[in-house]
Amino acid sequence: MSEHHVVVVGGGFGGLQVVNGLKGAGARITLIDRRNHHLFQPLLYQVATTILSTSEIAWPIRHLYSDRLDVTTLLGEVVSIDTAAKGVSLRSGMTLRYDTLVLATGATHAYFGRDEWEPVAPGLKTLEDATTIRRRLLLAFERAETETDAAIRDALLTFTIVGAGPTGVELAGIIAELARKTLPREFRNIDTRKTRVVLVEAGPRVLPTFAEELSAYASKALQGLGVELHIGERVVECTTEGVETSEGFIPSHTIVWAAGVQASPAAKWLDVAADRAGRVVVEKDLTAPGYPDVFVVGDTAAVTQTNGAPVPGIAPAAKQQGAYAAKVIRARLAGDPAPPPFCYRHQGSLATIGQSAAIIDFGRIKLKGWIAWWIWGIAHIYFLIGTRSRFAVAWSWLWIYLSGQHSARLITQKEVMRDENHR
């Protein structure tokens, strides 16, 4: 093995694809992540809505590379990068030297300058986010069951999702089905079928990145599930009492934020240009401007397609960028010519509306309804890691489809009722 040291920061789709692509390249690889697991983020909303458990969509990174002696995994958080000395500093005080650096540090939710909303309107990017939302969702029903004040009970049974992209639409659909199909027989003092699920979107339609005909289908399907669509309404304020929009106040004790993303501080670490979301504006070979030994991939990178459109921040794009970065690094190590500039190949956009409908946009081919839902499910099961995870997720979906019962409806945190009453 050569002394060439590749440091990969981030164990998401892009980072893991880099590590996978460098197998047998002869480099020494260090993979750093703030968490000890890789997360299959496209199904994170199903943990938040009691369909799947955390272990079904996350895997320990160390286990994934236990047979790769060229890979060292570190649990740590990067706080700065010294490009002159080629050093990565961790919060623990440790400094790692690199020959090649890959930043795949992802993104978090953005509140457009109103970060004080985060405690009352959590986003959905991590397992912790998902379990927080799940806890608040289930506790809202539990508190409503014992609440005697009608106004407070109605606010407890109102769930507001801000942002009608794929995450917002998927959350709204599942919460509506949970309230109307799964829970009614389990409560005695409330009728969960009267639950309000409100989807707020500042833009002109839901799923704005999809074709208009698919967006219209999604709107109709959501309304069929009982979801209230507040389209063209801008959020003005979020509090523990509800959401104030440009059109009025929505009393709601459970709010989920799905309206925007903000990239990691990678651009600040490197002191390079960034776009409005904080993503590094990379070169055609995915390197940071002025730093040919630093690659930036995934949600951390602002990449432009040949037609001038931005590469979307989705898992397939991150994986393609990670695979490309690995090819460039391998070529350099072998002394081979560099591959052509990165070219993104769009494999389609997918979103579900509840448990029996979905939309798929392959460009010329557009699918919707039950068939699209089956294709969506098969595709997601295929990309899960390991036979056990594929079987577990498939079984969970089959069980819900046949019985209507969600299997992950446990509230496990200590003293949750007191904590949530005073959050």
Solvent accessible surface area in square Angstrom, and as a share of the most:
residue,aa,sasa,rsa
1,M,145,0.65
2,S,55,0.35
3,E,142,0.64
4,H,52,0.23
5,H,10,0.04
6,V,0,0.00
7,V,0,0.00
8,V,0,0.00
9,V,8,0.05
10,G,7,0.07
11,G,4,0.03
12,G,31,0.30
13,F,35,0.14
14,G,4,0.04
15,G,0,0.00
16,L,12,0.06
17,Q,47,0.21
18,V,0,0.00
19,V,0,0.00
20,N,75,0.38
21,G,26,0.25
22,L,1,0.01
23,K,127,0.54
24,G,71,0.68
25,A,24,0.19
26,G,32,0.31
27,A,1,0.01
28,R,102,0.37
29,I,0,0.00
30,T,7,0.04
31,L,0,0.00
32,I,0,0.00
33,D,28,0.14
34,R,149,0.54
35,R,72,0.26
36,N,89,0.46
37,H,36,0.16
38,H,5,0.02
39,L,24,0.12
40,F,9,0.04
41,Q,70,0.31
42,P,45,0.28
43,L,0,0.00
44,L,3,0.01
45,Y,7,0.03
46,Q,8,0.03
47,V,0,0.00
48,A,0,0.00
49,T,0,0.00
50,T,0,0.00
51,I,3,0.02
52,L,1,0.00
53,S,42,0.27
54,T,45,0.26
55,S,61,0.39
56,E,23,0.10
57,I,0,0.00
58,A,14,0.11
59,W,22,0.08
60,P,70,0.44
61,I,1,0.01
62,R,144,0.53
63,H,127,0.57
64,L,42,0.21
65,Y,17,0.07
66,S,83,0.53
67,D,119,0.62
68,R,22,0.08
69,L,172,0.86
70,D,21,0.11
71,V,16,0.09
72,T,71,0.41
73,T,16,0.09
74,L,40,0.20
75,L,116,0.58
76,G,15,0.15
77,E,56,0.25
78,V,10,0.06
79,V,59,0.34
80,S,49,0.32
81,I,16,0.08
82,D,72,0.37
83,T,33,0.19
84,A,101,0.79
85,A,51,0.40
86,K,74,0.31
87,G,1,0.01
88,V,0,0.00
89,S,33,0.21
90,L,9,0.04
91,R,161,0.59
92,S,98,0.63
93,G,64,0.62
94,M,89,0.40
95,T,64,0.37
96,L,20,0.10
97,R,143,0.52
98,Y,7,0.03
99,D,55,0.29
100,T,6,0.03
101,L,0,0.00
102,V,0,0.00
103,L,0,0.00
104,A,12,0.09
105,T,36,0.21
106,G,22,0.21
107,A,24,0.19
108,T,63,0.37
109,H,22,0.10
110,A,11,0.09
111,Y,6,0.02
112,F,143,0.60
113,G,71,0.69
114,R,81,0.30
115,D,98,0.51
116,E,105,0.47
117,W,12,0.04
118,E,74,0.33
119,P,87,0.54
120,V,18,0.10
121,A,0,0.00
122,P,12,0.08
123,G,0,0.00
124,L,17,0.09
125,K,41,0.17
126,T,26,0.15
127,L,22,0.11
128,E,88,0.40
129,D,24,0.12
130,A,0,0.00
131,T,29,0.17
132,T,30,0.18
133,I,3,0.01
134,R,30,0.11
135,R,40,0.15
136,R,29,0.11
137,L,2,0.01
138,L,14,0.07
139,L,4,0.02
140,A,4,0.03
141,F,2,0.01
142,E,76,0.34
143,R,51,0.19
144,A,0,0.00
145,E,31,0.14
146,T,107,0.62
147,E,47,0.21
148,T,128,0.74
149,D,65,0.33
150,A,56,0.43
151,A,75,0.58
152,I,69,0.35
153,R,65,0.24
154,D,89,0.46
155,A,6,0.05
156,L,1,0.01
157,L,14,0.07
158,T,2,0.01
159,F,2,0.01
160,T,1,0.00
161,I,0,0.00
162,V,7,0.04
163,G,5,0.05
164,A,0,0.00
165,G,21,0.20
166,P,54,0.34
167,T,51,0.30
168,G,0,0.00
169,V,0,0.00
170,E,15,0.07
171,L,0,0.00
172,A,0,0.00
173,G,0,0.00
174,I,2,0.01
175,I,3,0.01
176,A,0,0.00
177,E,7,0.03
178,L,0,0.00
179,A,0,0.00
180,R,63,0.23
181,K,135,0.57
182,T,5,0.03
183,L,3,0.02
184,P,31,0.19
185,R,192,0.70
186,E,81,0.36
187,F,27,0.11
188,R,187,0.68
189,N,110,0.56
190,I,16,0.08
191,D,47,0.24
192,T,0,0.00
193,R,141,0.51
194,K,157,0.66
195,T,1,0.01
196,R,85,0.31
197,V,0,0.00
198,V,0,0.00
199,L,0,0.00
200,V,2,0.01
201,E,24,0.11
202,A,68,0.53
203,G,22,0.21
204,P,119,0.75
205,R,66,0.24
206,V,0,0.00
207,L,0,0.00
208,P,66,0.41
209,T,115,0.67
210,F,7,0.03
211,A,27,0.21
212,E,124,0.56
213,E,100,0.45
214,L,1,0.00
215,S,2,0.01
216,A,63,0.49
217,Y,55,0.21
218,A,0,0.00
219,S,25,0.16
220,K,154,0.65
221,A,23,0.18
222,L,0,0.00
223,Q,107,0.47
224,G,69,0.66
225,L,34,0.17
226,G,30,0.28
227,V,4,0.03
228,E,57,0.26
229,L,36,0.18
230,H,40,0.18
231,I,60,0.30
232,G,46,0.44
233,E,21,0.10
234,R,146,0.53
235,V,20,0.11
236,V,59,0.34
237,E,59,0.27
238,C,6,0.04
239,T,53,0.31
240,T,53,0.31
241,E,102,0.46
242,G,1,0.01
243,V,0,0.00
244,E,62,0.28
245,T,5,0.03
246,S,54,0.35
247,E,127,0.57
248,G,30,0.29
249,F,97,0.41
250,I,8,0.04
251,P,61,0.39
252,S,0,0.00
253,H,26,0.12
254,T,6,0.04
255,I,3,0.02
256,V,4,0.03
257,W,7,0.02
258,A,26,0.20
259,A,40,0.31
260,G,21,0.21
261,V,71,0.41
262,Q,72,0.32
263,A,9,0.07
264,S,18,0.12
265,P,68,0.43
266,A,0,0.00
267,A,9,0.07
268,K,170,0.72
269,W,43,0.15
270,L,3,0.01
271,D,127,0.66
272,V,29,0.16
273,A,67,0.52
274,A,47,0.36
275,D,45,0.23
276,R,246,0.90
277,A,22,0.17
278,G,16,0.15
279,R,61,0.22
280,V,0,0.00
281,V,66,0.38
282,V,19,0.11
283,E,85,0.38
284,K,158,0.67
285,D,44,0.23
286,L,1,0.00
287,T,5,0.03
288,A,1,0.01
289,P,44,0.27
290,G,72,0.69
291,Y,61,0.23
292,P,87,0.55
293,D,28,0.15
294,V,0,0.00
295,F,0,0.00
296,V,0,0.00
297,V,0,0.00
298,G,11,0.11
299,D,40,0.21
300,T,0,0.00
301,A,7,0.05
302,A,20,0.15
303,V,14,0.08
304,T,95,0.56
305,Q,44,0.20
306,T,131,0.76
307,N,119,0.61
308,G,52,0.50
309,A,38,0.30
310,P,91,0.57
311,V,10,0.06
312,P,46,0.29
313,G,53,0.51
314,I,64,0.32
315,A,21,0.16
316,P,43,0.27
317,A,2,0.01
318,A,11,0.09
319,K,57,0.24
320,Q,35,0.16
321,Q,5,0.02
322,G,0,0.00
323,A,31,0.24
324,Y,21,0.08
325,A,0,0.00
326,A,1,0.01
327,K,123,0.52
328,V,3,0.02
329,I,3,0.01
330,R,90,0.33
331,A,12,0.10
332,R,104,0.38
333,L,57,0.29
334,A,70,0.54
335,G,68,0.66
336,D,83,0.43
337,P,121,0.76
338,A,76,0.59
339,P,35,0.22
340,P,104,0.66
341,P,81,0.51
342,F,27,0.11
343,C,62,0.37
344,Y,18,0.07
345,R,163,0.60
346,H,92,0.41
347,Q,109,0.49
348,G,5,0.05
349,S,27,0.18
350,L,53,0.26
351,A,0,0.00
352,T,1,0.01
353,I,4,0.02
354,G,2,0.02
355,Q,36,0.16
356,S,54,0.35
357,A,15,0.12
358,A,0,0.00
359,I,0,0.00
360,I,0,0.00
361,D,19,0.10
362,F,86,0.36
363,G,41,0.40
364,R,242,0.88
365,I,104,0.53
366,K,69,0.29
367,L,53,0.26
368,K,103,0.44
369,G,13,0.12
370,W,139,0.49
371,I,107,0.54
372,A,0,0.00
373,W,27,0.10
374,W,108,0.38
375,I,62,0.31
376,W,6,0.02
377,G,9,0.08
378,I,111,0.56
379,A,30,0.23
380,H,23,0.10
381,I,38,0.19
382,Y,145,0.55
383,F,99,0.41
384,L,2,0.01
385,I,58,0.30
386,G,35,0.34
387,T,109,0.63
388,R,171,0.62
389,S,4,0.02
390,R,84,0.31
391,F,143,0.60
392,A,22,0.17
393,V,0,0.00
394,A,38,0.30
395,W,133,0.47
396,S,9,0.06
397,W,28,0.10
398,L,81,0.40
399,W,110,0.38
400,I,8,0.04
401,Y,109,0.41
402,L,127,0.63
403,S,44,0.29
404,G,27,0.26
405,Q,44,0.20
406,H,7,0.03
407,S,74,0.48
408,A,9,0.07
409,R,61,0.22
410,L,124,0.62
411,I,58,0.29
412,T,102,0.59
413,Q,73,0.33
414,K,168,0.71
415,E,88,0.39
416,V,17,0.10
417,M,82,0.37
418,R,141,0.51
419,D,71,0.37
420,E,11,0.05
421,N,74,0.38
422,H,148,0.66
423,R,84,0.31
